[in-house]
Amino acid sequence: MNDPASWGPRQHLDALARLRAATDGTPTTVWWTGDVYTWGPGESNTRVFGFEGLNVGRIVAVEGGYELLARECAFYLDPASREILERWDNPRTENTVEVVHIWNDPVNQRWLENGPRGPFRLPWTPLGDRLCVNMDIPLTYPSPLPMAQFPENSADDLYRALELFQFYGDAAEIADPAVTSAACELSWMRMSPWLPWMRMADRPGGLVFHCRGYKLGSYDEVPQRTRDYIAAHHPEYADAPDAWSEPNETSWTYFRKLVDSGTLAAS
């Protein structure tokens, strides 16, 4: 049946697995592009970066559901030329800083028919012959970058953000058990604090990310410039992980690892 209102937990689970990845375990690449805007009291909202990234993941069947094993990378771009930035002139502080791109490994998820929050269900919205599933994720948790230790990189001892995902696909494909991987388009928006490497300290305001993308036929469809950059820096991001690991990486935990290892100065 194509009507999500009649689905049980397993149908919700399988529909998400074939839309987001591939139920036969084939690695899938989701690519996106967009822009990053600033916001702050008493300031005009401005486009500060272009943004491009990708997630490579594979579905593994486990008892009662699936694991999505994935890693993702994303890059801050010059907003005009769309070239990958290595350094950035911060007009608010008049400092030049090193750009820290996103290298998150892993970004795994576990989807279970009956998980800690009960039976698996998702908010599917019918749109004619298509379906959209949205995932609205408010985040508040202790920051990996406490202000006392990272006064230039953090404005709060709590990390507060809002992630808004929408995934779109053909309703018949999403509901068909014979389909292992349904075509998928996506939109994504994030409201977040200033990035740690921007060195904005406790300046009021933050960032809004606004992106759109889709599931590619293969990693080879990623733009050549981006594949070359990944090959030169972290070639493992061209493929999905083979096994579950935790905890997941974030921009904030990755930044701390760079500082703790001496690879990057916090200030």
N, C-alpha and C positions, 0 to 999 in steps of 0.2 A: 504494500500500500504506500502511496505517495503522501498521505496525510500524516504529518508528525504527531497530530493530536491523538492518533490511535496507537502510536508506537509504545512498546515496552522498553525497559532499560537496555536490553541487548540491541534492539534496533537503533536506539539513540547512539549507542557505543559504536556499532558497525558503521553507521552513517557518518559519524565524525571521522572514523579511521580512514574510510575510503575518500572522504573529501579532503582531509588535511594531509594524508600521506597515501600509503598503499597497503592493503590488507595482506598482500602476498610477501611482504618484507622487502620489496624492491626499494632502494634508496630514492628519495624524492627531494627535489630542490625547490624551495619557495623563495622567490626573489621579489624585492620591493624597492621603490624609489620615492623620493619626496623631498621635503624641506623641513627646516627647524627654525622656529620663530622665538623671539624673546618676548617676555611680558614683565611688567613691573609697574608699581604705582608711580604716577606722574610721568611715565615714559610712553613714547609711541611704540607699538608692537612692530618689530622689524624682522625680516628674514636674515638670519645670520649664517646658516649653513645649508647647503644641499645635503642630501642623505641617501645612501644606497646600501643595501645589505641583502643577505641571504641566509637561509636556514637549510641545512641538509640533514634529513632524518630518515629513520627506518622504523617500521612497526614490528614489534615482537609480541607474539601471543603469549600471555601468561595466564595462570589460573584465575578465572573470573574476569578477564579483560585483556587489556593491551598495555604495553609500555612503548612510548615514543622515545627512541634514543636519538638525540640530536645535538648538534653544535651549530653556532651561528656567529657570523661576523658582519660588521657594518662599518661604514666609512663616512667621515665628515668631509664634505666637498666645498670648494669655493662656490658661493651661490651663483656666480655669473658664469665662470668657465666650466664648472662641474668637474674640475680636476680634484684628485684626492689631496687633501691638505696634510702637511707634515708639521707646520708651525702656523700660529694664528696670532695676529695683532689684535689684542683686546681693546676696543675703543673706550670701554668704560674705566679700565684701570691703566690704560696706556702701557701695558706690558705685553711682551711677546712670549707666548707659551708654546710648549710642545703639545701637539695634538695626540691624544690617546684614543685610538680607534677601538671598536668593540671586537673582542675576541673571547667569546663566551663558550667554554667547553667544560662541562656539558650544560645543556638546557633541556633536561629530560622531563617527561611527564608520565604519570601512571593513571590510567583510566580503568575503573573497575565497575562492574555491574552494580555491586553493592559496596560502596566505599565508606569512609568515615562520615560523609555527609548524607548517607542514605542511597537509595536507588539512583542510578545515573540517568539524568534528564538534562536536556538542553533547550534553550528558547529559540526554536525554529520559527521563522516568519515566511509564510508563502508569499511569493511575488510573481504572480502569473504562473508560468511553467518553471520557475526557479525557486530555490529556497535560500534563505540567508540565516545563518546562525551567528548570534552575537555573544561575545564574552566580555563583560564589563568587570574589570578587576581593579578595585581600589586597594592600594598597598600602604600599610603603615607598620613599620617594624624597626627595631634598634639599628641605627646606621652602623655599617662597618667602619665609618670614618668619624669617630667622636670628635666634637668640636675642640675639646681640650688638647687632643693630639694632632688634629688637622685643622687649625684655625683658618688657613687660607682656602681650604678645599671643601669645607662643610659649613652649612648654616643652621644645622639642627642635629640633635642627637638621635632623632627619629628620621628614617627615610620615609617620605610621604610622596606618593605618586598615584596616577590614575592611568591605567592601560585600557584602551577600548578597541577591541577587535571585531571585525565582521568578515565572515567567509561566505562566498556566494557560489552556487553551482546549480546544475540542471537537476530538477526534482526527481526525474525518472532515474538518472544515473545514481544519485545519492541513495535512493531507496532500493536499488537493484542488487541483490546478493551476488549476482554473477559478475558485477563490476568490481574490480579490485582497486582501481584508482580513478576517481571522478575528477573531471576538470574543475579547477577552483580559482576564483579571483578573490582578492582580499582588500580590505582597507584597515588602517591602523592609525590610532592617535594616542599620544602619550603626553600627559602633563607631568613635568618632573622638576626637581630643583636644578639649579645651575650644575653643570658637570664639574666634577672635582678638579680636572685639569685646567678649567677656565680660571681658577683661583679668584673666585668672586667673594670669598669669605662669607659674611652674613648679610650681604647686600640683598634687600628685598627683591622678590621676583623669581623668575625661573624660565623654563623652556616649554614649548609646545612642538611636538613632532607630528607631522601630518603626511602619511604615506599611503601608497596603493601598490598592489603587485599581483602576482599569480604563481601558480604551480607550473614549473617548466617541464618540458618533455624529458630533459636530462640536464646535468650540470654543464654540459657543453654549450647550452644556450645562454649561460651567464655572459654578459658583455666581456669581450676579450680583455679590455683594460683591467677589469676587476679580477678576472682569472689570472692575469699576469701578476697582479699585486699579491694575490693570495699565494700563488706559487713561489713568489720571492720571499714571503714572510712566514706563512704558516700553511704549507701545502696540505696538511691533514684536514683542513676545512673544506676540501673538495669532496669529502666522503663523510658518511655518518659513523658514529661510534658503533662498536661491535657488542658492547656489554654495558649494563647499567652501572653508573657511578654517581656519587653524590658527595657534597651538596652541589647544587647548580651554581654556575658562575654568573655574576652580574658586572655591570660597568664599575660599580663601587668596590666590589671584592677584588676585581682584576686590578684596579688602580692601587688598592692597598698592597696587593702582592708585588706590584712593581716597586712601590716605595719600600716595603719591608726587605726586598731582595737587593736594594741599592741600585736597581736599574733606572729609577726615576726619583728625582727630588720632589718632596711634597711642597716646597716653597723655594 
